[in-house]
Amino acid sequence: MAPFSSFLHLSALALLAFSSLSCAQNNRNISLGSSLTTSGPNTYWLSPSGEFAFGFRPLETGSSSFLLAVWFQKIESKTVAWYPRPYTQVTAGSSVQLTTDGQLLLKDPTGSSLWDPGVSNAAYATMLDTGNFILAGANGSPRWQSFLDPADTMLPSQVLEQDTTLLSRLTDTDYSEGRFKLSMQNDGNLVLYMVAVPSSFQYDAYWSSDSVGNGTRLIFNQSGRVYLALKDNTNISITSAEMSSLENFYQRATLDFDGVIRQYIHRKNGSGNGAWRSDEWTMVDFKPTEICSSANFNLGSGICGFNSYCTTTDNSSVGCECPPQYSFLDPSRRYKGCKPDFPTQRCDPDESEARELYGFRTLVDVDWPLSDYEEYSPITEDRCREECLTDCFCALAVFNADSGACWKKKIPLSNGRKASDVNRRGFLKVSIDNTSQLFSSTGEEKGKRTWILLGSLLLGVSLCVLMIAILLVTYWSFADNKRRNVDLELGEAEEAILTFWVNDRFRDGRLASIVEGDEEATLDMKRMERSDHNLTSKGAEGETIVKERKS
């Protein structure tokens, strides 16, 4: 049996080599000195059949940025099959050049180098119909090829050698290095890891082929099988299209941004009937089959972000959801996790506050394994809830009715998942009043709160200015009144001095000689005689005022 398996394995490798050779014989060589620019006239180089292209692809975000890539040219979606790692965003006006000394250089508009594959002395370049872009030497042998420096995708006839990886994108439209890695390790094991972005630190494996010491390489053959070849001449099937003929289909195997490696097929344009004519990729197989339950990490958030939970469907789609009264930190990047939309419980010795402000939302078949900090067993469900309610650290209590076990968990919650086999009830502590509305995360309400804050600030400033103005007016009025009072006091003093002088003249008899001949003045003098005592008093007052003024 072993010799027959060995024969099949060697035959498959020979077929791959023959396929690549036949494509190379029908290639269109790209000569030294050729170049591409984002603005044209040349933006890409085609394979002989026109099925693949190498060049600049506008990013799906609609910005003025581009991606240097290999893509499926004859389908509407222009799906990307390769791009350089680490990801380099290319701006308008950039170029890629095959220099006269045999280097492939990606340059920005200023001429600065952005990326190169690290080889020189290439004689020419070629885009093969397999989707492999090659820099070839003078003898035609590859000096560098995209198949040996993959991004997130494998194509038929491609081989993943030991110490080679596929690295997922960050999101479907963000080609930055993502959170998941498929590694063909030197020890022969094929492993899926989660990565702590933006570093390269990897958490524990969440899937492996268990082939340490036996695995050799990962092969994607033309028959639609992705398998791990072993030293004992057997193999481990990873994914398979399981179709009788794939001649009229494009194929790819991609490590998607959610951590699942999926095999897809796509009907070639103008071929086939029925549902296969739709311009969409159809998923035919995937690994791992249950990513939500297979990925439990001692560090990090898990497959989904902190405080969220992972769900899967029959077609392998992975979803990340927030629990009740929680919302995504960034709805467009759900892997960042969720936050509570209410003020979390304060650690106040008074337990009555907790009973008045907080209650529970029941979650069925949902759990966050490895997030617990306390366990009670055996215990009743009601007591489990009570212990969490009065504990300011507790955000969630999970109860197992079969064992009577209760686990208390605190924020941030990690490794969340929802599945029918969880068989536990979760009690999520949430606010029971309307205060959560003050913590809404929607952009519209954030904008309203911003305008309210600005309005309050402007009103406060206006009131301050008004108060200052009132104080200044009051001060000026007081100062003016004081000045007028001083003037008034001066007038009274002068009047008193004059009165004193007249009285003095009246007493020594000189006033009569002064008013002689003036009847009106004479009458006034007689009135003074009748009011002598008043004048005397008035004179004394005048003396006092004069003395005060002099002092």
Summary of the structure (lengths in Angstrom):
residues: 551
radius of gyration: 45.0
end to end distance: 131.8
largest distance: 163.0
contacts: 1627
relative contact order: 0.06
helix: 29%
strand: 30%
